[in-house]
């Protein structure tokens, strides 16, 4: 039996009792006795229903107390997590006024949690960062969701520091934004590391640029010496082909530099030339090979004496 049904039953019995009293006062004895008997039956039934309802209410009361206790324990657990979390946590209303703050947030802002409550969060933003803060806060208030950005916080009676702010909108059952939850993290060490990395990167880039310039200058000097030397010079690959040669070698061999790139040592010096054996020896050993004098004939220059 539900509570409204029980109330209706009691009200009905009260009316019957009142009617029985009226009959007794008017002297209707027989009617009074018959009605009293019916009323006693109804009262007996009602009493049983009341006892059953009492037991049901007692059971529900115990369930409510148990549920309330569990909810309170859960609330206390989350409150402890909120209070002792390593990050700074704040709760603000929809206008940005601080409603709750944990110990870490209060420590970062150099103020007690109780003193934080009721103050606008914006007063703890460095002055040169407030315009950006209000712009981001407006986006958060209208768009909801979660936002994260870096700023500089100004604690009480201490220097401003770099911080990361993460804000999430809190909504009521109708979906309206009722406030915001904030995570505040001190990123001073990270910003210092980033600054040092930037400085090191700049120094490294300058060093690389300097080394590159010196290398390019050295390569230009080598190319100049190679091209302008009176001594014939050439780069030869493993197939005995000319990769590059200077003008002096082209003059010695009586062939243009372009023609050299299309021929091999065998075609210029002959297959039995000691120069070819020396080149093969160099490739095998991987070390410089020095010969004071090699008897060499240039097939394209009949006027050139051996001694290449």
VEXGUKOL-240770 format. One line per field, with one value per residue (C-alpha): residue number from 1; x, y, z; residue in three letters. Coordinates in Angstrom, 1 decimal, decimal comma, always signed. Layout:
<recs>
num = c(NUM ...)
px = c(X ...)
py = c(Y ...)
pz = c(Z ...)
residu = c(ALA ...)
</recs>
This chain:
<recs>
num = c(1 2 3 4 5 6 7 8 9 10 11 12 13 14 15 16 17 18 19 20 21 22 23 24 25 26 27 28 29 30 31 32 33 34 35 36 37 38 39 40 41 42 43 44 45 46 47 48 49 50 51 52 53 54 55 56 57 58 59 60 61 62 63 64 65 66 67 68 69 70 71 72 73 74 75 76 77 78 79 80 81 82 83 84 85 86 87 88 89 90 91 92 93 94 95 96 97 98 99 100 101 102 103 104 105 106 107 108 109 110 111 112 113 114 115 116 117 118 119 120 121 122 123 124 125 126 127 128 129 130 131 132 133 134 135 136 137 138 139 140 141 142 143 144 145 146 147 148 149 150 151 152 153 154 155 156 157 158 159 160 161 162 163 164 165 166 167 168 169 170 171 172 173 174 175 176 177 178 179 180 181 182 183 184 185 186 187 188 189 190 191 192 193 194 195 196 197 198 199 200 201 202 203 204 205 206 207 208 209 210 211 212 213 214 215 216 217 218 219 220 221 222 223 224 225 226 227 228 229 230 231 232 233 234 235 236 237 238 239 240 241 242 243 244 245 246 247 248 249 250 251 252 253 254 255 256 257 258 259 260 261 262 263 264 265 266 267 268 269 270 271 272 273 274 275 276 277 278 279 280 281 282 283 284 285 286 287 288 289 290 291 292 293 294 295 296 297 298 299 300 301 302 303 304 305 306 307 308)
px = c(+0,0 +1,3 +1,4 -1,5 -3,6 -2,9 -3,8 -7,1 -7,9 -7,3 -9,4 -12,3 -12,1 -12,1 -15,3 -16,9 -16,0 -17,5 -20,7 -20,8 -20,6 -23,4 -25,6 -24,8 -25,7 -29,1 -30,0 -29,8 -28,5 -29,1 -27,7 -24,8 -23,9 -24,1 -22,0 -19,5 -19,0 -18,3 -16,1 -14,0 -13,4 -12,3 -10,1 -8,5 -7,8 -6,5 -4,3 -2,7 -2,2 -0,7 +1,7 +2,7 +3,1 +5,2 +7,5 +7,8 +8,5 +11,1 +12,8 +12,8 +14,0 +17,0 +17,7 +17,5 +19,9 +22,3 +22,2 +22,7 +25,7 +27,2 +26,7 +28,2 +31,3 +31,6 +31,4 +34,0 +36,3 +36,0 +36,5 +39,7 +40,9 +40,0 +41,8 +45,0 +45,4 +48,9 +47,4 +45,6 +41,8 +39,3 +35,5 +34,0 +30,5 +29,5 +31,0 +34,4 +34,0 +35,8 +33,5 +35,9 +39,7 +42,0 +45,2 +47,5 +45,6 +45,8 +49,5 +50,2 +48,3 +49,9 +46,6 +44,4 +41,5 +39,0 +40,3 +40,2 +36,4 +34,4 +37,2 +37,2 +39,8 +40,8 +42,4 +45,1 +45,9 +49,0 +47,8 +49,4 +47,6 +44,1 +42,8 +43,7 +42,1 +38,8 +38,7 +39,4 +36,9 +34,2 +34,8 +34,5 +31,3 +29,6 +31,0 +31,2 +33,4 +37,0 +39,7 +43,5 +45,9 +49,1 +49,2 +51,0 +49,4 +50,0 +50,0 +49,6 +52,8 +55,0 +56,3 +54,1 +54,8 +53,9 +50,9 +48,8 +45,0 +42,5 +38,9 +35,7 +32,1 +29,7 +26,1 +22,7 +20,2 +18,8 +22,3 +22,8 +26,3 +26,3 +30,0 +33,5 +36,1 +39,7 +43,1 +46,0 +49,6 +52,8 +54,9 +57,8 +60,4 +59,1 +59,2 +62,8 +63,7 +62,2 +64,1 +67,4 +66,6 +65,9 +69,2 +71,1 +69,4 +70,4 +74,0 +74,0 +72,5 +75,2 +77,9 +76,5 +76,3 +79,8 +81,1 +79,1 +80,6 +84,1 +83,4 +82,1 +85,1 +87,4 +85,6 +86,0 +89,7 +90,1 +88,2 +90,3 +93,5 +92,2 +91,2 +94,2 +97,0 +99,8 +99,7 +97,3 +94,6 +91,6 +88,9 +88,6 +85,9 +86,3 +85,4 +88,4 +86,2 +87,0 +84,6 +86,4 +89,7 +91,4 +92,5 +96,2 +95,3 +93,1 +96,1 +98,5 +96,2 +95,2 +91,5 +88,8 +87,3 +84,0 +85,6 +87,4 +84,0 +83,1 +86,3 +88,3 +91,9 +92,5 +91,3 +93,6 +96,7 +96,4 +95,3 +98,8 +99,4 +101,0 +98,6 +95,7 +97,5 +98,2 +94,5 +93,4 +95,9 +94,6 +91,0 +92,1 +94,2 +92,1 +95,3 +97,3 +99,8 +102,9 +105,1 +107,9 +107,9 +105,9 +106,8 +103,5 +102,6 +99,5 +97,9 +96,4 +99,7 +102,4 +104,6 +104,4 +107,3 +106,9 +106,9 +103,2)
py = c(+0,0 +3,4 +6,3 +8,3 +5,1 +4,7 +8,3 +7,8 +4,6 +6,4 +9,3 +6,9 +5,2 +8,6 +9,4 +6,1 +6,6 +10,1 +8,7 +6,0 +8,6 +10,6 +7,5 +6,7 +10,3 +10,0 +6,7 +4,4 +1,5 -1,3 +0,6 +1,6 -2,0 -3,2 -0,4 -0,8 -4,4 -3,5 -0,7 -3,0 -5,3 -2,4 -1,1 -4,6 -4,7 -1,1 -1,9 -4,8 -2,6 +0,1 -2,4 -3,6 +0,0 +0,8 -2,1 -1,0 +2,6 +1,4 -0,6 +2,2 +4,6 +2,3 +2,2 +5,9 +6,3 +3,7 +5,5 +8,8 +7,5 +6,0 +9,3 +11,2 +8,9 +9,3 +13,1 +13,1 +10,9 +13,3 +16,2 +14,7 +14,1 +17,7 +19,1 +17,1 +16,8 +17,7 +20,2 +23,4 +23,1 +25,9 +26,0 +29,3 +30,4 +31,4 +34,9 +33,7 +34,2 +31,6 +29,4 +26,6 +26,2 +23,4 +23,8 +23,6 +26,4 +28,5 +27,8 +28,8 +32,1 +32,6 +33,0 +30,8 +28,8 +30,6 +34,0 +32,9 +32,2 +35,2 +36,7 +37,0 +34,7 +37,5 +39,5 +36,7 +37,1 +39,2 +42,6 +42,3 +38,9 +39,9 +41,0 +37,6 +35,9 +37,7 +36,8 +33,1 +33,2 +34,7 +31,9 +29,3 +30,9 +30,9 +27,7 +25,5 +22,4 +22,5 +25,1 +25,1 +27,9 +29,3 +32,6 +34,3 +34,3 +37,0 +35,6 +37,8 +39,6 +37,4 +37,5 +36,4 +33,0 +31,0 +28,7 +26,4 +26,9 +24,1 +25,0 +22,9 +24,1 +22,7 +22,4 +21,9 +19,2 +21,6 +22,0 +25,6 +26,6 +27,1 +27,5 +26,3 +23,9 +24,9 +23,1 +25,4 +24,1 +25,9 +25,6 +27,8 +25,0 +23,9 +27,4 +27,8 +24,5 +25,7 +29,0 +27,1 +24,8 +27,8 +29,4 +26,1 +25,7 +29,3 +28,6 +25,3 +26,9 +29,6 +27,0 +24,9 +28,0 +28,9 +25,4 +25,2 +28,6 +27,3 +24,0 +25,8 +28,1 +25,1 +23,4 +26,6 +26,7 +23,0 +23,5 +26,5 +24,6 +21,6 +23,7 +26,1 +23,7 +23,2 +19,5 +17,3 +16,0 +13,7 +11,8 +8,2 +5,7 +1,9 +1,4 +3,6 +6,4 +10,0 +11,7 +15,1 +16,4 +19,8 +21,8 +20,8 +17,1 +17,8 +19,6 +16,8 +14,2 +16,3 +15,8 +18,2 +17,9 +16,9 +14,1 +12,8 +12,1 +9,7 +7,6 +5,3 +5,2 +2,3 +4,4 +7,3 +5,5 +2,0 -1,2 -2,0 +1,4 +1,3 +4,0 +1,6 -0,9 +1,9 +2,9 -0,7 -1,0 +2,2 +1,0 -2,4 -0,9 +2,2 +4,1 +6,6 +5,1 +7,1 +6,5 +8,9 +8,3 +6,1 +5,4 +6,3 +6,9 +8,9 +7,3 +10,5 +12,5 +11,2 +14,2 +13,4 +11,4 +8,7 +10,0 +10,9)
pz = c(+0,0 -0,9 +1,5 -0,3 -0,2 +3,5 +4,2 +2,3 +4,3 +7,6 +6,6 +5,7 +9,1 +10,8 +9,1 +10,0 +13,7 +13,6 +12,1 +14,8 +17,5 +15,9 +15,9 +19,5 +20,6 +18,9 +20,6 +17,6 +19,6 +17,1 +14,3 +16,5 +17,4 +13,8 +12,6 +15,4 +14,5 +10,9 +12,0 +14,3 +11,3 +9,2 +12,1 +12,4 +8,7 +8,8 +11,7 +9,8 +6,8 +9,1 +10,5 +7,0 +5,9 +9,0 +8,2 +4,6 +5,6 +8,1 +5,5 +3,0 +5,7 +6,3 +2,6 +2,4 +5,4 +3,8 +0,4 +2,1 +4,0 +0,8 -1,0 +1,8 +1,9 -1,9 -1,5 +1,2 -0,9 -3,9 -1,6 -0,3 -3,9 -4,7 -1,7 -1,9 -5,7 -7,0 -9,5 -8,6 -8,9 -8,9 -9,4 -10,6 -11,4 -14,9 -14,4 -13,3 -9,6 -7,5 -5,5 -4,4 -4,4 -3,3 -1,3 -4,4 -6,1 -3,0 -2,7 -6,3 -5,7 -2,3 -0,5 +1,7 +0,1 +2,2 +1,0 -2,6 -2,6 -3,8 -5,8 -9,6 -11,2 -13,4 -10,6 -10,4 -14,2 -14,9 -16,2 -19,7 -20,1 -19,0 -22,4 -23,8 -20,7 -21,1 -24,8 -24,1 -21,2 -23,5 -26,0 -23,2 -21,9 -25,3 -26,7 -23,7 -23,9 -22,8 -23,4 -22,6 -23,0 -21,4 -19,5 -16,6 -13,1 -10,6 -7,0 -4,0 -3,1 -5,4 -8,9 -11,8 -13,2 -16,3 -16,0 -18,0 -17,6 -18,5 -18,2 -18,6 -18,5 -16,0 -17,1 -15,4 -16,5 -19,1 -20,6 -19,5 -18,4 -14,6 -14,0 -14,8 -13,4 -13,8 -13,6 -12,9 -13,5 -12,9 -16,1 -15,1 -15,3 -18,7 -20,1 -18,7 -20,4 -23,7 -23,4 -22,9 -25,8 -28,0 -27,0 -27,6 -31,0 -31,9 -30,9 -32,8 -35,9 -35,8 -35,4 -38,3 -40,4 -39,7 -40,3 -43,6 -44,7 -43,9 -45,7 -48,7 -48,7 -48,5 -51,3 -53,4 -52,7 -53,6 -56,8 -57,7 -57,0 -59,0 -62,0 -62,0 -61,1 -63,7 -62,7 -64,5 -62,1 -62,5 -60,5 -61,8 -60,9 -60,5 -64,2 -65,1 -66,4 -65,9 -63,5 -63,6 -64,7 -64,9 -67,9 -67,4 -67,8 -70,8 -72,4 -71,6 -73,1 -76,1 -75,4 -74,3 -70,8 -72,3 -74,4 -71,3 -69,7 -72,6 -72,6 -70,2 -69,1 -71,5 -74,4 -73,5 -72,1 -73,5 -71,8 -70,5 -69,0 -65,5 -64,5 -64,7 -62,5 -60,0 -60,0 -59,3 -56,5 -55,0 -55,0 -53,5 -50,7 -50,0 -49,2 -51,3 -53,7 -54,5 -57,6 -58,4 -62,1 -64,4 -68,1 -69,8 -73,4 -74,4 -77,4 -78,6 -78,4 -80,7 -79,7 -75,9 -74,6 -71,9 -68,4 -67,9)
residu = c(UNK UNK UNK UNK UNK UNK UNK UNK UNK UNK UNK UNK UNK UNK UNK UNK UNK UNK UNK UNK UNK UNK UNK UNK UNK UNK UNK UNK UNK UNK UNK UNK UNK UNK UNK UNK UNK UNK UNK UNK UNK UNK UNK UNK UNK UNK UNK UNK UNK UNK UNK UNK UNK UNK UNK UNK UNK UNK UNK UNK UNK UNK UNK UNK UNK UNK UNK UNK UNK UNK UNK UNK UNK UNK UNK UNK UNK UNK UNK UNK UNK UNK UNK UNK UNK UNK UNK UNK UNK UNK UNK UNK UNK UNK UNK UNK UNK UNK UNK UNK UNK UNK UNK UNK UNK UNK UNK UNK UNK UNK UNK UNK UNK UNK UNK UNK UNK UNK UNK UNK UNK UNK UNK UNK UNK UNK UNK UNK UNK UNK UNK UNK UNK UNK UNK UNK UNK UNK UNK UNK UNK UNK UNK UNK UNK UNK UNK UNK UNK UNK UNK UNK UNK UNK UNK UNK UNK UNK UNK UNK UNK UNK UNK UNK UNK UNK UNK UNK UNK UNK UNK UNK UNK UNK UNK UNK UNK UNK UNK UNK UNK UNK UNK UNK UNK UNK UNK UNK UNK UNK UNK UNK UNK UNK UNK UNK UNK UNK UNK UNK UNK UNK UNK UNK UNK UNK UNK UNK UNK UNK UNK UNK UNK UNK UNK UNK UNK UNK UNK UNK UNK UNK UNK UNK UNK UNK UNK UNK UNK UNK UNK UNK UNK UNK UNK UNK UNK UNK UNK UNK UNK UNK UNK UNK UNK UNK UNK UNK UNK UNK UNK UNK UNK UNK UNK UNK UNK UNK UNK UNK UNK UNK UNK UNK UNK UNK UNK UNK UNK UNK UNK UNK UNK UNK UNK UNK UNK UNK UNK UNK UNK UNK UNK UNK UNK UNK UNK UNK UNK UNK UNK UNK UNK UNK UNK UNK UNK UNK UNK UNK UNK UNK UNK UNK UNK UNK UNK UNK)
</recs>
